[in-house]
Amino acid sequence: MSTFEDREKAFEARFAHDADKAFRVTARRNRLAGLWAAQKLGLTDVEAEAYAKSVIQADFEEAGDADVVRKLIGDLLMRGIEVSEIEIREMLSKMTDQARHQIESEG
């Protein structure tokens, strides 16, 4: 195998690893965001876990964060909890950092 092929395989492996990590960070972030919203909604622990899973699933509707933001705002406003898009996006940013830290500390 040539050095070029070795480099190409290493690059492909690194790309796959980075993509997998980004997916896990986003899923963890969405779970944390769901738990955050569940606490604001006053859900029980069991209900909060189910709600967090629904936030994770909402992210598969379209590319980007708009689907998650829309779900969180809609669910909170439906219960009379005032929240802005800016507040949700700031929370998602913090949760992204927290999720990345958790995943990196897991190994």
C-alpha positions in Angstrom: 0.0 0.0 0.0 1.4 3.4 -0.9 1.8 6.3 1.4 -0.9 8.2 -0.4 -3.4 5.3 0.1 -2.4 5.2 3.8 -3.0 8.9 4.1 -6.3 8.6 2.3 -7.5 5.9 4.6 -6.4 7.8 7.7 -8.2 10.9 6.4 -11.4 8.9 5.8 -11.2 7.3 9.3 -10.7 10.7 10.9 -13.6 12.2 8.9 -15.9 9.3 10.0 -14.8 9.6 13.6 -15.4 13.4 13.6 -18.8 13.0 12.0 -19.8 10.3 14.6 -18.7 12.6 17.4 -20.6 15.5 16.0 -23.7 13.4 15.8 -23.3 12.2 19.4 -22.7 15.7 20.7 -25.9 17.0 18.9 -28.0 14.1 20.2 -26.6 14.6 23.7 -27.3 18.4 23.5 -30.8 17.7 22.4 -31.4 15.4 25.3 -30.0 17.9 27.7 -32.2 20.6 26.1 -35.2 18.3 26.4 -34.5 17.8 30.1 -34.1 21.5 30.6 -37.5 22.2 29.0 -39.1 19.2 30.9 -38.0 20.8 34.1 -39.6 24.1 33.1 -42.7 22.2 32.1 -42.9 20.5 35.5 -42.6 16.9 34.1 -41.9 13.9 36.2 -38.6 12.1 35.7 -40.2 9.4 33.5 -42.0 12.1 31.5 -38.8 14.1 31.2 -36.9 11.2 29.7 -39.7 10.6 27.2 -39.8 14.3 26.4 -36.0 14.4 25.9 -36.3 11.6 23.4 -38.9 13.5 21.5 -36.6 16.5 21.3 -33.8 14.2 19.9 -36.3 12.8 17.3 -37.5 16.3 16.4 -33.9 17.1 15.2 -34.4 14.6 12.3 -37.1 16.7 10.7 -34.8 19.0 8.8 -31.1 20.1 8.7 -30.0 22.5 11.3 -31.4 23.5 14.7 -34.7 25.2 13.5 -36.7 22.0 14.1 -35.5 21.7 17.7 -35.9 25.4 18.4 -39.5 25.3 17.0 -40.4 22.2 19.1 -39.0 23.7 22.3 -40.6 27.1 21.8 -43.9 25.6 20.8 -44.1 23.2 23.7 -43.2 25.8 26.3 -45.5 28.5 24.9 -48.4 25.9 24.7 -48.0 25.6 28.5 -47.9 29.4 29.0 -44.1 29.5 29.6 -42.7 32.6 27.8 -39.5 31.9 26.0 -37.7 33.6 23.1 -35.8 32.1 20.2 -32.7 33.9 21.4 -33.0 32.3 24.9 -33.5 28.8 23.3 -30.5 29.3 21.0 -28.3 30.5 23.8 -29.3 27.5 25.9 -28.6 25.2 23.0 -25.1 26.7 22.7 -24.4 26.1 26.4 -25.8 22.6 26.1 -23.6 21.9 23.1 -20.5 22.8 25.2 -21.7 20.7 28.1 -22.5 17.7 25.8 -19.1 17.9 24.1 -17.4 18.0 27.5 -19.4 15.0 28.7 -18.7 12.9 25.6 -14.9 13.8 25.7 -14.7 12.8 29.3 -16.4 9.5 28.6 -13.5 8.4 26.5 
